[in-house]
Amino acid sequence: MESLNFKPIALEHCSRYPELQIEDLYKLVHQAALGSEHAVKDIEGARQWLLRELGQLPLTSTEPIIDVITPNQSIARVHLKPYIDSAGEPENLLLAFIQTADKFNGSTDLLKAYWKDIQVLAQLGDIPFSLDLLRSYFERMETAKFPAVHHSQQYKMTYQPSYRVIALDFLAYRISDTSTLS
């Protein structure tokens, strides 16, 4: 199993997205541990979803192109606006997204380990969530067999997220400026 120190990633996201809610934090952990397995039901549907989203991108974005969300740098959120602005090919991103859903072997054990790091941060007062709230939320998710969730309305309204979760091994696009890697 990979290195389990998820704390720096959680801290960075809580700092970058101060309106982040508990479901957004869980979504981050879920994506880091399980990849995009929940998101691809069929290839044509995934293609149409991407094309619709590309047609509705904001004019500007402050997001990095590639936002690594795992300690071992294997899984990332690829933000659509900066990806397209840097001449990234939508079809390459789609294929990486589909391959991630199909071939990446996620782990609920890893999800649990990452969530424990989140709880440590709460105990230390380093994130804006109480330990009791985190435990209660996680217990509900575990009872439901760790479903994927949507971003909170607050997060959607404030940050307008538009990305795909991919395993970097499957993305043909490479950036030369690694400073955008989180």
C-alpha positions, -999 to +999 in steps of 0.1 A: +000+000+000+012+035-008+023+061+017-007+072+036+001+108+045-030+125+032-028+154+056-009+179+033-034+173+005-064+179+028-048+210+043-040+224+009-076+219-003-091+233+029-069+264+024-075+268-013-113+262-010-124+279+023-160+273+014-154+235+012-180+215+030-178+180+046-191+163+014-165+181-007-138+168+017-152+133+015-154+136-023-117+144-024-108+114-003-132+092-023-116+102-056-081+098-042-087+063-029-111+050-056-104+071-087-132+077-112-147+043-111-182+056-103-183+081-132-182+060-164-213+041-172-207+041-210-181+057-232-205+077-254-222+091-223-188+101-208-179+118-241-212+137-243-207+148-206-172+161-214-183+179-245-212+196-226-189+207-199-163+220-223-190+241-239-199+257-205-164+265-192-158+298-175-137+324-193-109+322-168-097+298-141-071+300-114-069+262-110-037+243-119-039+221-149-031+190-129-040+189-092-025+158-077-047+143-050-028+113-038+004+111-017+021+089-043+011+113-071-009+087-090-043+102-091-052+138-101-080+162-109-073+176-144-091+209-145-107+214-179-103+251-185-065+252-179-061+219-197-079+231-228-061+265-226-028+247-227-037+228-259-047+196-241-067+173-263-101+165-250-100+130-266-068+122-247-084+133-214-115+113-222-094+081-228-074+086-196-107+091-177-122+059-191-090+039-186-089+051-150-124+040-144-117+007-160-083-002-148-074+017-116-079-005-086-092+016-058-092+007-022-117+013+006-088+006+030-070+035+015-101+056+018-104+047+055-067+056+060-070+090+043-101+097+064-082+089+096-057+116+085-086+140+081-097+132+117-062+138+130-063+173+114-097+179+131-083+168+165-055+193+160-079+221+150-062+224+116-094+221+096-128+236+101-147+204+109-153+188+143-141+153+150-177+143+159-191+156+127-164+138+106-170+105+125-207+108+120-205+116+083-180+088+077-201+062+096-230+071+073-209+067+042-194+034+054-229+021+062-239+030+026-208+012+013-188+044+005-209+059-023-197+087-046-212+121-037-217+153-055-199+186-045-219+207-021-241+235-035-218+260-017-187+245-034-204+244-068-216+280-066-183+294-053-157+274-073-176+261-104-156+228-104-149+214-138-124+185-139-119+148-145-103+124-121-076+104-138-047+081-130-017+101-144-002+069-159-031+070-185-028+106-195-008+111-227-007+149-221+024+159-201+033+193-188+068+206-187+062+229-158+059+206-128+052+236-105+015+231-113+016+197-097+003+200-061 
